[in-house]
Amino acid sequence: MNKEQEAAWAEAQNISIGEDLVAAAQRQLEFLAAVDRRRWLYDSPGLDRAIYRYKTCWLPLLAKHTEFEAPLVVPLDCEWIWHCHRLNPVQYKRDCERVYGKILDNKNVISSLQTKSENKSEKIWTELYPNEPFELNYGDISSDINIPQINIDESSKITYDLISAAKRQTSFYYQVSRPYMSDNRVLTSALERYKGFLYLIKTNKEKSINRFCVPTYDVDIMWHSHQLSPVSYCNDLINLIGKVFEHDDNDSDRSKGKKLDLGFSKTTEQFEEVFGLRYWRAGVMYRGAVPTALKSVPVLEETSRSLLSLDKSSRSFLSLPPTMVVEVFLEVVEAKDAQINENEILYVSFTKKQDLFFGGDNPLSIFSFTKEKHIAGFECEPTGDLILTLIAKSPNSKLERVIGTTSISLEELTGPKSNLSMQKWFEVKSKDWIFKSDPVNLHVAISCTVPVRAPVLLNMVKYDGSYFQSFFHSVYGKDRNNEYGFVDNCGNEVIRVQMRDNDKGSKKEVGGIITDSRKNVLLAEGNENKWLLNQNCNNFSCTAEIKANQDGTYTCELKSDQVVKLYWGKRLEYEEKCCNNHNEGSFITAVEFSTESPYGKAIALLDIKSKLIKVNKEWFVLPWITLSFIFMDFFDKQSNSIKEPSITTINEAIQLPNTKEKIMTNPPLASETVPSKTSSGGCGGGCGGGCGNMKISTSAASETVPVLKNTVGDCGNMMITNSFASESVPVMKSTAGGCGGGCGGGCGNVISTSSVLKTVQIESSAGGCSGGGCAGGCGNVNSSSIASEIVQTGSSGGGCGGGCGGGCGCN
């Protein structure tokens, strides 16, 4: 920051806000999670019933609230509609004043989630509305129920389209549901950035600039929290700009060059120019479209029973030390006092040593040279140093020279006293330093997410040979039939699993040897297609059965007391954002249904072709190792089915506990999908680097090359080249954008380009907010790009609010 920028930022931080928005944001996130567990409120008939109750019951009760001394508790369904109504502050103010003569505020109102006692409020509600339940449950929304007609005259005067408003907000929670979003450091920084956002709105009004300002998601969660206190919001904005500022979430077109796209670009440019701070932040950008739902009915209601909780505290035979991971955004803003020749250009190569998630050297251009916004987005461990090397290169020559290096401490960036961002000058040091008065410096902006536990990623290595045959015969006194080792990203074997005949002879056993303890564990018993997992699998006992169908497909059923179901393809959290083609193929997803996730949460993935497993829950690691081994053993024996593109190896199949219901699909074996991430070239004993380069070349114009977004297991560099400009190459992870669910910035792609140095033009494209309206557009995050050849990339994003979808990345 220069002095003028420091003064502007200080003035922004002095903007008065009449609410504790950090606490309000934490309450809002908890509330949105509760609503998302009741998705029947997102659409008819549940949404219609909630709107009716809000208009005819809650608002009249709230208008009489001054008659009651005790805090008023709002039913959850009414709170959801009230939430959506208040997010259009101008319309909410107009409706309240027209019907009730005043703004109905949230003072002395408590969410049903914030109190254990609803007795007094429920008693008042029952006295006023004896035929209407206080809390609306899924079973209360049947169309056969005779809904009492009350306060019809008052409710008819609420003119705002609450159905459309609620549907626009249904996707917002997905964008802000990442586990670190409620962290105090994230929200404290978000409040500061929100005040900066309000300062821009104030400045634009004073200068008569008609700009469509667009928040990123951290800013937007604060903006929403502010609007949920309608009286404070109106007073604060009138004091700031002389009127109630509109929050317009109607525009959902994220296409390049459209209103939202241009709005986010201009907001980014203005924020960085006025304050000298970067607007894009790791972890708060657009995540892409909401994953395709597996269920329209919550499992709790579908099975008519309580979901059982697994004893996840049981001891595990596997000793897997926890590994933490962060998402990082890196931008090199400027280089100062570097001595270069007339035709040379500068760029930065960055790397990190001995990291499970980050491998290779990655080039990044410098903003002050290119005048184009290039941001590298990647995942890494929150330890060690990120090494930046400043390099000078001639466009017409392959020769380049290293000017020097500098480093950024990840411990400093992610420490408990850090706000998870850093923007400062770093001195570049060189071994061959030539004395001069001014040292070379790099102005670097870097941000990261709160460290979270990384998923377990294991490669399955099939063992053959007489040595292993004799080894297991000596251990078990019987011959093994099939054997896999499960190896982590550093090449260390975690467990060796093998199939063997049991003593009875009619069945087989799946046994494992834990590598560090050499403990022999019986994991499952059964035959080729029906298996019983026993209590050794972390107390997760189930029956797994693979059935052949007449059409050449297979159905996999999983029966257990815990509701864990298997689906064909990549589902929910594993769903690729670029297009549906990448979500089929030879993948199996395990989905847990629980009270916290009644619509399902993906907890494990098996890639049959590349023999890679990924597990998000520690308690499910050993069960998923066992199930994956059983599947692979079965498919090894059905290898012809795997190789034949016209035959599907496995179907989505749901076996509900104690029911006969099945849901089946028949997707093709996606032979066109290239899951290149798993071809790591074999890490051996090395950890995270130096195992050679991976090159992926594509030639068909419509072909898409997906690279799994979690970069665990990558060793060495990755280069992707394309023969046709129309090819879509989403690499690493889609991270960009702003605010959705009706509010947000752009979507974008993190891309890796050829190690042959090029300049890749990244045009920030994202959403916009008319009069502060919100939605999202499309931007790009570039993980490598330098020098003379210019390659323009533009990603296409989806809609905002209730219908946001993603394009296939960059052309």
N, C-alpha and C positions, 0 to 999 in steps of 0.2 A: 504493500500500500504506500502511496505517496501521501503527503500531508492533506491534500484535498480529499482523497479517498478515505483517509482515517477520520476526517471531520464528518464526512457523509455517513460513515458507518456508526460513529458515535451518536450522531443525531437520530439515526434510525433506531438505535437501541434505547433511546429515551422516549420512544413512542409509548404512550400510556395504554395499557390493556387492563380492563377491570376484572379479569378472571385469572386464576392460576391455570394456564393452558397446559402445562406439563401434566399436572394431576388430571385435568379434564381429558387430555389425550389418552392417558392410561386407562381411564374409565371407558372412554369411547372404544378403544381396542378390545377391551373385555366384553363390552356390549355387542360389538359387531361379531365377535367370535360366537357369542351365545345365539345371535340371530342366524348365523351361518349353520349352526347345528339344528336349526328349524327352517330349512329351506322351503318348506311348504308356505312360508310367508312371502316368498319371492314371486309367487304366481297364483292364479286362481285355482281353486276357490278360497284358499287360505288368505290370500292377499285381499280379496274382495271383502271377506268377513272382517279382517283386521281394520280395513278402511271404514267400514260401516261402524264398528265399535268405537273407532277413534273420533269420528264425526258426531255420533249420537250419544256416546257415553263419556269418553274421556274429556273432550274439550268443554262440554257443559259442566262437568265435575270440576275441572281445573279453573273455570271461570268463577266458581263458587268457593274456591280454595281459601280465601281470606276468612271464611266463616269457621274454619277448623284450625285448631292450634297445633295439632300434631303434624309432622311432615307427611306429605301425601305420597304414597307409593304408586307408581304407574305400572300397569300390566305390560308385559314384555311386547306383546303384539301391538298394543297402542303406542308404546314407546318407539317401535320401529317406524310406524307411519308418522309419528310426531317428529322423529329424527329427519326423515326425508322431507317433510314439510318445512322445517326450519332451515334446511340447506338451500332454500330459495328465500332469503331474508326479506326481500322486497315484497314478494307475494304473501309470505306468512304475515308480515306486518299489515298488509292490506286486508287480508281475510279476517284477522283477529279484530282489527279496528272496525270493520264493517259489521261483523256479527256481534262482538262483545264490547265494543267501544274502547278497547285497550289491547296492548300486546300481552298475550298470555306468556308469562315468563316461567323459567325452570327453578326459581328460587323456592327453597323449602319443598322441593320435589325429589324423591329418591327413586332410583331404578330398583326394580325387584331383585336385581343381582347384588345390590349393595346392602341389603338388609335381610335378616332371617325372619323378621316378624312383619307380616302383612295384615295382622288381625284388624287393626283399627281402620285402615284404608279399605280392606275387604268388607268390613261391616258397613261402612258408609256406602260403598258400591252396591252391596246387596240390598240395602234399604231403598236406594234410588232405582236399581235395575234388578228386581228380584228374579227375573227370568233369564238373566244374562250372566254367565260365569265370570268370576273375576279374572282368572287366568285362562286364556284360550289354549287348548291342547289340540293335537292333531286329530283326535277322535271327535272334536266338537265342530268340525268344519264340513261335515257331510251336507250335501245339497238337500237332503231329505228333512233336515232340521227346520222347523218353523221359526224363523228369526223374528223376534218381536219388533214392531215398528214404533220407535220412540224418537222424540226430538227431531222429527222429519223436517220441520220448517227451518230450524237452525242449521241442520246439516246440509240442506240444499243450497245454502248461501256460501258454502265453501266451494269456490269455483276452480281452484287449482287442480290440475290433472294429477292426482296422487298415484294412480296406477303407473303412469309413465315415469313419474318421479322415483317411485320405489324401484322400478325395473332398471332405471339408469344407475342406481346405487348398488345393485346386487353384486357387481364385479369389484367394487372398491375394496372390500375386505381382502380379497385374494392379493391385491397389490400391496397391502400393508400388513399382511399376516406373517411375515418372516419373524423368526423367534426373537431377533434382537431389536425389533422396532419399538418395543416398550421400554428399552433401556434408557435410564436417566440421561446418559451422555448423548444418545441419539436425539432425544426429545428436547434437551436443553439447547443443543446446537440448532435443532429445527425451529425452536422459538426465536432464536437470534436471526435465522434466515427468513422466517416469516415476517419479522419486523422490517428486515431489508426489503422484502417483497412489498409490504405496505408503503414503505418509503418510495419505491419506484412508482406505485400507483399515485401517491401524493404528488410526486415530481411531475408525472405526466399530466395530471390535472392542472397543476399550476402553469405548465408550459403549453397547455391546450394540445397535448399530443394524444391522439386517439390510438392507443395501443392495446392489443389483445394480450394481456399478461397471463402467463401460464406457470403454475407452481409445479415443482417436483413433489414427490409423494410425502417427503418429510414436512415440507412447507404446507402441503394440502391437508395433512392430518391436523395441523395446528389451525388452519383456516376453518376447517369443519368444526373443530372444538370450540372456536371462537363463536361461530354462528349458532351453536347449540345453546348458548346463553343469549337469547335474542335481544333482551333489553340492553345488556352490556355491549353487544355487537353494534346495535344501532347507535348508542351513545358514543362509543369509541370512534366509529367511522364518521359520524356527523362532526365530532370534534376535530377529526383529522382532515377530512376532505369536504365537509359540508353536506354530506348526504349518506344514505345507506348504500353501501356498495353492492352491486349485483353479483351473484354467484351463478353464472350461466353454465349449466351442464348439458345443454341441448345438442351442441355440435359434437359429432363423433367421428368425423372423417379425418383420419390421420394421414391421408395421402400427401405425398411430396408436393409442395407448392400451394396447398390448401390453407385455409384460415388457421387451423390448429398448428400445422407445421411451421408456418411463417411466424405465428405468435410465439412459439417456444424459442425459435431461433433469435427473434428480436429480444425476448426476455433474457435469454442467456447473454447475448451481446451487451445489453444495457446493464445487467447485474455486474458483470465482470468489469465493464468500463467504469461504472460509478464507484464500486467498492474495491476493485482490484482483487476480488476473491473469485474463485471458480464456482460456477453454478451447479455443474454436474457433480454428483457425489455417489460414492459406492453404496449400493444397497437401498437406494431410495428412488431408483429409476423404474421405468415401465418394465414389467415382467413378461409381457405378452398376454395373449388371450387366456382366459380362465380354462383350465383343463376340462376336457369332456367328462361330464358326470357319468358315473356308473349306475347310479340309482336316482329315481325320482321320489322314492318313498324311503324314509329312514329305516334302517334295519331293525331298530328297536320296535317300531310299529309293525313292520313286515312280519316279524317272527312272533309277535304278541308275547314276548317274554323279556326279562331283563337280560342285558348283555353281561356275560360273565367276565370277571377280571382275572387275568392270568397272574399267577404269583411270579412277578418279574424280579423279585428280590432274591430268588434262589441262586445258589452258587453255581458258577459255570465252570466246566472243565477247561474251557479255553481261557488263557490269560492274554488278553489283547490290550495293551496299554492305550489309553485314549489319545487320539490325535486331533488337534484343533486346526481349524482352517478359517481363513478370512477371504473375503472378496476385496480386491484392490483396484482403484482407478489411479492411473498415473498419467500426468501431462507435463511435458517440458515446455515452459512458457518462453524462456529467453536464455541466450548465452551472451556473456559479456566479456569483452577484452580478449577474445580468442584470436590469435594471429593466423589468418588463412590467406591463401593466394587468391588472385582475382576470380578464377573460375571454380574455386572450391566451394562446396557447400558443407554445412555441419549437420550431423545427426547424432543421436544417442543410441547406444546399444545397452540394453539392461538385462541382467541375469540374476539368479539367486542360486547359491550352491547348496547341495545336500537338502533338497526340498522334495517332499513326496508328491507335491501337486504342481510344481513348476520346473520346467526343464528347458535347456537350450538358451541361446542368445536371441533377443528380440529387438529389432530396430524400431526407433520412434523418432519422427521428425520434430522440429523445434518451431513453435508457433511464431516467434518473431521473424523467422526466415521464410516460412511458407504462407503466413497469414491465414492458415487454415487450421481448424480445430482437430487435432489428432489426440485421441485418448486410448491408452492401453488398459484393457480390463482383463484381469486374470485372478486366479485363486492361488494361495500359497499358505504355508504355515506361518503363524504369527511370531516367529522367532528368527534370529539371524539378521543378516543385512541384505538389502537390495543393492546390487552393484551397478552403477551407471558409468558407462565409458563414452567420452566425447570423442567423436571421430570426424575427420575432415576427408572429403572424397571429391575427386574430379568427375564430373558427369561423363566425360569422354574417355575415362580410363578406369581400369579395375583396381588401380592402386589407391590405397587409402592409408592414412596415418592416424595413429592414436595420439590425441592431445593430452589426455589424462583421464583419471577416474575419480569418482566420489562414491559415497555410500549413504544409505538411509537405513536407520535402525528400525526394524519392525517392532522390537520391544518398546521403543520410545513412542512409536505411532499408535500401538494398541494398548499401552499401559493404562492403569486405572485412573490416572490423572490427565490422560489425553482426551481431547474431544474427537478423536478418530480422524483427524485431518491435519495436514501440515502443508504450509506454503511458505517457502523461504529460499534464500540463496545458499547454495552449497559450493564450497571451494573445490575446484578440480585440481588434483595433485598428479604429478608425473614424476617418474623415476629419472627421466632425461630432462629435468627442468632447466630451462635457460632463464637466467636472472632477468627480470624486468620489474618495473615499478608496480604494475597492476596484475594481480593473479587472475586467472580465468575462473569465472563463476557461472553456475547454472541456476536459473530460477525454476524450481520444481514445485508442482502442486500434486499432492498425493492424499488420498482418502481411503478408508477401509471400513469394513463392517465390524461389529463386535465379534470376537472369536467364538465360534460354535464348534461342537464336536463333529468331526468329519465322519461320513459313512465308512463302513468297512468294505474294502474292495479287495477281492481275492481272485487270482487266476487259477483255473483248474488245469493241472498238468497230468496227463495220462502216462502211467508208468508201464513199461514192458520189460521183459528180459528174465532170464533164469535166475539172476541174482535175487530179485525181489520175490520170485516164486519160492525159492528155498528159504529166504528170510522169513516170510510169513508162515511157511510150513513149520519152521522151528519155533515161532512165537505161539501160533495157534494150534499146531498139530493137525492142520488141514490146509488144503490148497485154496488159494484165492482165485476168483474168477475174473474180476475187473478191479482196477485200482487207480485212484486219482490222488494227487497231492494238491492241497490248497495253499497257494503261495502268495505272500503279500507283495507289495510294490518294490520292496528291496530284495526280492528273491529269497526271502526266508520262508521255509515251509512251516505252516501253522499246525496242520493236521494232515495225516494220511488216512484216507478212507478206502476200504476195500470190501468187495463182495465175497462171501465164502459160504460153503455148505455148513448147516448147523448139525448138531449131533443127531437129530431125529431123521435127517436125510430128506424129508419131504419139503422142507422149507430152506430158505437161505437167510443169511444174516448180513447186515451192514455193520461193520465194526470200524473203529477208528483208533489210531494211535496218536495221542497228543504229543507233539514234537518236543516241547520243553520239558514235560514231565515223564515222557515215555509211558504214560498211563494208557491201558487198553480199555476202550469203552464200547459197549454194545449200544448201537444207536437205533436199529430197526430190525424187524423180523418180517418175513413174508415170502412172496414169490415174485415172478417177473413183473407183474402188473398190479399187485395189491400188497400194501405194506402197512405195518403198524409201528409208528414211532413211539418209543417208550419214554419213561420219565427222565432218562439220562439227558434228553434234549431240553434241558432247562425247564423241566416240568411241563413241557409242551407235548402232550400225547395226542396223536391223531391217526386217522386211517387215510392213506393216500392210495387212490386207485386210478389206473390209466386204462381206458376202455377204447377199443377200436370200433369205429362206426363203418357202416356199409359204404359210405361215400369216400372212404380213404382217409378220413380225418380221425383225430383222437380227442377224447374227452378226458379231462383230468378232474377228479373229484377229491375234495379235501374235507373230511368230517372230523370235527373236534368239538369239545365243549366251548372253546374260544372261537369267536367268529373271525376266522382268517380264511379268505377265499382267494382262489387263483384265477387270473385272467390272462388270456392270450394277448400278446403285444405289450407295448409300453403304455402304462395307464397312469392317470392322475399326475403325481409329482414327476414321474419319469417321462411324461408325454413331451415329444419334441414340438417346438413352437413353429417350425418353418412350414411343415405341411404334414398331412396325415400319413403319407407314404412311409415316413420314417418311424411310425409308431406301431407298425405291424412287424413282419419279419419273424425271426425265430427268437422271440422274447416271451418270458413268462413273468408276470408281476404278481407278487403277493400283496394283498390288501387287507388291512386290519379294520374291522368295524367295532366300534366301542361307543360308550356313552359320550366321550369327547369327540369322536369322529363317526357319527351315525351314518354318514354317507360314504365313509371309507377313507383310509389314508394308506398310500403305498408305502410299504416298509421293506420290500426287497425286490430285486430284479435278477433274472437269469438270462444271459445271452447264450443261447444254445450253440450258435455257430462259433463264436469266439471263446466259449468256455470261460466266461467272466461272470462273477456274481457281485452284487452290490447290496449291502444290508444297512438300513438306516437305524435299526433298533438293536441294541446290544443283546437283549434277551433272545432275539430271533436268529442270531448268527449260527449257532450250532444246529437248530432245526432246519435252517435254510441250506446249510452245507449238506445235511443229510438228504433233504428233498432234492436238491440240485444233483447230487450224486445219483440218486435213484432215477431221476429223469434222464440224465446223461447215459447211464447204463442201459436204460430202455431204448433210447434213441440210437445208441451205438449198435444195438442189435437190429434196429430198424433203419439202418443207414441209407437204404435205398429211398426211403420216404423223405429223408432230409435232403438228399441230392436232387430229387425230382421237383422242379419248380411248381408243377401243377398239383402237387399234393401238400396239404397242410399238415404240419407235424402235430399240432395240438390246437384245440379250440378253447375259447373262453368257456368255462363251465362253472356254474355256481351250484354247490350243494348246500342248501340251507340246513342248519342243524335240525334234526328231527322232522324234516319235510322231504318231499319228493321233487320239489320244484327244481328245474334246471333252465338256464338261459344259455343258448348256444349260438355262436356265430361261425362263419366259415371263411375267414380271410385267406387270401392266397399266400403261399410261402414267398416272402418278398425278396426274391433273388436279386432284384435291382438295387436293394439297399446295401450300402457299403459301410459297415460300422468300423471305420478306420481307426477309431480311438484305441481299440483293443489290440492292434498290431504293434505292440511296443517293442518288438524286436528282441525281447528277452532281457530282463534286467540283470540276471545273474545275481551276483552279490552286491552290485552297485546300487546306490540309492539315489534316484532322481536325476541322473544326468549321464551324458556321454555315451549312450548306447547306439549312436549313429542317428542318421536322419531318416525320416519317413517322408516319402514323396507320394502324393496321390494325384494322378492325372485323370481327367475326365474328358470324354469326347462327344457324348451325345448332348444335344442342345438342351434337352429337358431333364438331363440327369442331375440328381442332387446328391452331394456327398456330405453326409452328416458326420460330425465328430462329436462324441459324447461330451456333454458340457463339463463333467467332472474330469479334470485333467490328471487324476490319479493314475499312475502307471505309465505315463508318458516318460520316455527316457530319450534324451536327445532332442533334436529339432524336428519340426514338422513343416513341410512345404507343400502348398497346394497350388497346382497350376490348372488352368482351365483353357480348353480349346475354343469354346464358344462364349460370347459375351452374355448370352441368355441363361447360362448355367447359374444355379443357385448354390452357394457354398457357405452354409452357416457353420462357423467353426467356433469351438469352445463354448460360449455361453451368450445368449441374448441378454444384454444388460444395457439399458439406456432408457431414455424416455422421461416422462414426467408423471403426470397425474391422471388416473383413470377412474373407472367407476363413475364416469362423468367428469372426472377431474384429473388432468395429468399431462405430462409431457410425452416425449417421443419414445418410440421403440427403436431398438437398434441392434446391430450385430457386432460382436467381437470377432474380428477376422484375422487370420494369419495369412500373410502373403509370401511370395517367393523370397528366398534369401538373396536373389539377385535384386539389388537395391532399386526400389521404385518409390515414387511419391504417390500415395493414394489419397485422393481428395475426399475428405469426409465433410459432408454438409450436414450440420446439425438440423434435424428435422423433427419437430415434435409438436405437441398440442398447443392450444391457445385458449384463452379465456376471455371471451368478449366481456368487456366491462368487468374483467376479473373472472370470467366464466372459466370452466375448466374442462379439459379433455386432454388428449394426447396426440402426439405426432410421431414422427419417425426420425431417429438419429442413428448414427453409426459409431461404434467404438472400434478402434483399429488397434490390433495388437502387433502389427509390424508394417512398416511402410516408409520408404525413404526414396529419394533422389530424383532422377531426371524424368522418368516416364510417368505420366499422369494417368491414373486410373480413377475415373469417377465412380463412386459407389453410392447407391441410394437404396435404403431399405423401405419396404412397404409395411405399414402397420395396420392394425385392425381398427375397429370402431371402439367407442368408449361407452361407459355405462353398461347397459344390458347386453350389448352386442359387440364386444371387441374381439378382433381376430387378427392374426398375424400373416404377413407375407413371408416369402421365402428368403428374406435377407437381401444380399447385395447382388447386383448384376455385374 
